[in-house]
Amino acid sequence: MIWCVEDDASIRDIEVYALTSTGFEARGFADGDTFWDALQKETPPELVVLDVMLPGTDGIELLRRLRASARFAELPIVMATAKGAEYDKIQGLDLGADYYLTKPFGVMEFVSCVKAVLRRSRPKTAQALLRSGMLTLDPAEHTVTVEGARVELTYKEFELLRLFLSHPGMAFTRDQLMEKVWDVDYCGETRTVDMHIRTLRQKLGENGEHIETVRGVGYRWEAEKN
């Protein structure tokens, strides 16, 4: 079941129709408060398509509540925003949105992104701890520590770091990072990668220096630093 939270009835109807016509069960909500009330009383959906601009409680506040809740922290969220609302997009990604769609978007693009996020959110097999110097990443606990101190990362920052630590020394292009971390290869912008690399470096402090920019290519994790 996919829930679509969108105050524009015509867009909401298109979203629900596009999903149901491709084999999904889907349900629409006209405002954030009705959606939140249903979420407390009913079985949660597999994924939520959440508009940013909503009457009453807006999409950013709803996303913040979801990610702060133990019950809904891992619920896949696709955010939708008007073209040019760059601040909303950055804020949503930092709060843990799984993907962003910019309006107006095509029906096939919409369905493809929903499928990609669902595919990526499926449970993964347990993995061993990943280490580099005094930095440790625990895939099972979804934690990162440096010399025993916890480093708080967003979901995408964590996935970027996990990819780098799993392949030390390997250079990834921005397109490859979009495909492997966001699980999409066309409905996004590579500057999203640069933004997340920047914040990841900042949060890792001195360890952030291990993320090297490879000119003309992209980024890599260099385990040995002089």
C-alpha positions as CSV (number, residue, x, y, z in Angstrom):
1,M,0.0,0.0,0.0
2,I,1.3,3.4,-1.0
3,W,-0.1,6.6,0.6
4,C,-0.1,9.8,-1.4
5,V,-0.4,13.1,0.6
6,E,-1.2,15.9,-1.8
7,D,-3.6,18.8,-1.4
8,D,-4.0,19.3,-5.2
9,A,-6.9,16.9,-6.0
10,S,-5.9,16.6,-9.7
11,I,-2.3,15.7,-8.9
12,R,-3.4,13.3,-6.1
13,D,-5.8,11.5,-8.4
14,I,-3.0,11.1,-11.0
15,E,-0.6,9.7,-8.4
16,V,-3.1,7.2,-7.1
17,Y,-4.2,6.2,-10.6
18,A,-0.6,5.8,-11.8
19,L,0.2,3.5,-8.9
20,T,-3.0,1.4,-9.1
21,S,-2.7,1.0,-12.8
22,T,0.8,-0.5,-12.4
23,G,-0.2,-3.0,-9.7
24,F,0.1,-1.1,-6.5
25,E,-2.6,-0.4,-3.9
26,A,-2.7,3.3,-3.3
27,R,-4.7,5.8,-1.2
28,G,-4.8,9.6,-1.2
29,F,-4.8,12.2,1.6
30,A,-5.7,15.9,1.1
31,D,-3.8,17.2,4.1
32,G,-1.1,16.3,6.5
33,D,-3.3,16.2,9.6
34,T,-5.6,13.5,8.2
35,F,-2.6,11.5,7.0
36,W,-1.0,11.7,10.5
37,D,-4.2,10.7,12.2
38,A,-4.6,7.6,9.9
39,L,-1.0,6.7,10.5
40,Q,-1.6,6.4,14.2
41,K,-4.7,4.2,13.9
42,E,-4.1,2.0,10.8
43,T,-1.5,-0.4,9.5
44,P,1.4,1.8,8.1
45,P,1.9,1.8,4.3
46,E,4.9,0.5,2.5
47,L,5.9,3.9,1.3
48,V,4.6,7.5,1.5
49,V,4.6,10.1,-1.3
50,L,4.6,13.4,0.7
51,D,4.1,16.8,-0.7
52,V,6.0,19.7,0.9
53,M,3.3,22.4,0.7
54,L,0.3,21.1,2.6
55,P,-2.5,22.8,4.5
56,G,-2.2,22.5,8.3
57,T,1.0,20.4,9.1
58,D,3.3,20.7,6.1
59,G,5.4,18.0,4.6
60,I,8.7,19.0,6.2
61,E,7.2,18.9,9.7
62,L,5.6,15.5,8.9
63,L,8.9,14.2,7.7
64,R,10.6,15.4,10.9
65,R,8.0,13.6,13.0
66,L,8.3,10.4,11.0
67,R,12.1,10.3,11.3
68,A,11.9,11.0,15.1
69,S,9.5,8.1,15.7
70,A,10.9,4.7,16.4
71,R,7.9,3.2,14.7
72,F,8.2,5.1,11.4
73,A,11.9,6.0,11.3
74,E,12.5,3.5,8.4
75,L,9.3,4.2,6.5
76,P,10.3,5.0,2.9
77,I,9.4,8.6,2.0
78,V,9.4,10.2,-1.4
79,M,9.0,14.0,-1.2
80,A,7.4,16.1,-3.9
81,T,8.1,19.9,-4.2
82,A,7.6,22.7,-6.7
83,K,10.3,23.5,-9.2
84,G,12.9,25.9,-7.8
85,A,12.2,25.1,-4.1
86,E,15.8,24.2,-3.5
87,Y,15.8,25.0,0.2
88,D,12.9,22.5,0.8
89,K,14.7,19.9,-1.1
90,I,18.0,20.2,0.8
91,Q,16.1,20.4,4.1
92,G,14.1,17.3,3.3
93,L,17.2,15.3,2.2
94,D,19.0,16.2,5.4
95,L,16.0,15.1,7.5
96,G,16.1,11.7,5.8
97,A,13.8,11.8,2.8
98,D,14.6,8.8,0.6
99,Y,14.1,10.7,-2.6
100,Y,12.8,14.0,-4.1
101,L,10.6,14.5,-7.1
102,T,10.3,18.0,-8.6
103,K,6.9,19.1,-9.9
104,P,5.8,18.8,-12.6
105,F,7.0,15.2,-13.0
106,G,5.9,12.6,-15.6
107,V,3.8,9.5,-14.6
108,M,6.5,7.1,-15.6
109,E,9.2,9.0,-13.7
110,F,6.9,9.0,-10.7
111,V,6.3,5.2,-10.8
112,S,9.9,4.5,-11.5
113,C,11.1,6.4,-8.5
114,V,8.6,4.8,-6.2
115,K,9.7,1.3,-7.4
116,A,13.4,2.3,-7.0
117,V,12.9,3.5,-3.4
118,L,10.9,0.4,-2.5
119,R,13.6,-1.9,-4.0
120,R,16.3,-0.1,-2.1
121,S,14.4,-0.2,1.2
122,R,14.0,-4.0,1.3
123,P,15.8,-5.7,4.2
124,K,19.5,-6.3,3.5
125,T,21.5,-9.3,4.8
126,A,23.7,-8.7,7.8
127,Q,27.1,-7.3,7.1
128,A,30.4,-7.2,9.1
129,L,31.7,-4.1,10.8
130,L,33.5,-1.7,8.4
131,R,36.6,0.0,9.8
132,S,39.1,2.6,8.7
133,G,41.6,3.7,11.3
134,M,39.6,4.7,14.4
135,L,36.4,5.0,12.5
136,T,33.9,2.1,12.7
137,L,30.6,1.7,10.8
138,D,28.1,-0.9,12.0
139,P,25.6,-1.8,9.3
140,A,23.3,-3.7,11.6
141,E,23.1,-1.0,14.3
142,H,23.2,1.7,11.6
143,T,25.8,3.6,13.7
144,V,29.2,5.3,13.0
145,T,31.7,5.9,15.8
146,V,35.1,7.6,15.8
147,E,37.3,6.6,18.7
148,G,34.1,5.3,20.4
149,A,32.2,8.6,20.0
150,R,29.0,8.5,18.0
151,V,28.8,10.5,14.8
152,E,25.2,11.3,13.8
153,L,24.6,10.9,10.1
154,T,21.6,11.2,7.9
155,Y,20.5,8.1,6.0
156,K,22.1,9.1,2.8
157,E,25.4,10.2,4.4
158,F,25.5,6.8,6.2
159,E,24.9,5.0,2.8
160,L,27.7,7.0,1.1
161,L,30.1,6.2,3.9
162,R,29.2,2.6,3.8
163,L,29.8,2.4,0.1
164,F,33.2,4.2,0.4
165,L,34.4,1.9,3.3
166,S,33.2,-1.2,1.4
167,H,35.5,-0.2,-1.6
168,P,38.5,1.8,-0.3
169,G,40.5,3.4,-3.0
170,M,37.8,3.0,-5.6
171,A,36.8,6.1,-7.4
172,F,33.1,6.6,-8.0
173,T,31.6,9.1,-10.5
174,R,28.7,11.2,-9.3
175,D,26.3,9.3,-11.5
176,Q,27.5,6.0,-10.0
177,L,26.9,7.4,-6.5
178,M,23.4,8.5,-7.5
179,E,22.7,5.0,-8.8
180,K,24.2,3.1,-5.9
181,V,23.1,5.3,-3.0
182,W,19.9,6.8,-4.3
183,D,19.1,3.8,-6.6
184,V,18.2,6.0,-9.5
185,D,20.1,7.0,-12.6
186,Y,18.1,9.8,-14.1
187,C,15.5,11.4,-11.8
188,G,18.0,13.4,-9.7
189,E,20.7,16.0,-9.8
190,T,24.4,15.3,-9.2
191,R,24.8,18.4,-7.1
192,T,22.8,16.4,-4.5
193,V,25.9,14.2,-4.2
194,D,28.2,17.1,-3.8
195,M,26.0,18.5,-1.0
196,H,26.0,15.2,0.9
197,I,29.8,14.7,0.5
198,R,30.3,18.2,1.9
199,T,28.2,17.6,5.0
200,L,29.7,14.1,5.5
201,R,33.2,15.5,5.5
202,Q,32.2,18.1,8.0
203,K,30.6,15.6,10.4
204,L,33.6,13.2,10.2
205,G,36.0,15.9,11.2
206,E,39.6,14.9,10.4
207,N,38.4,11.6,9.1
208,G,36.5,13.5,6.4
209,E,39.9,14.1,4.7
210,H,39.8,10.5,3.6
211,I,37.1,11.4,1.1
212,E,39.1,12.6,-1.8
213,T,37.9,14.5,-4.8
214,V,39.1,12.8,-8.0
215,R,39.4,15.5,-10.6
216,G,37.3,14.7,-13.7
217,V,35.8,11.6,-12.0
218,G,34.1,12.0,-8.6
219,Y,35.1,10.8,-5.2
220,R,36.9,8.0,-3.4
221,W,37.8,6.9,0.2
222,E,41.6,6.9,0.6
223,A,42.4,4.8,3.7
224,E,46.0,5.9,4.0
225,K,46.6,9.6,4.5
226,N,50.0,11.2,4.8
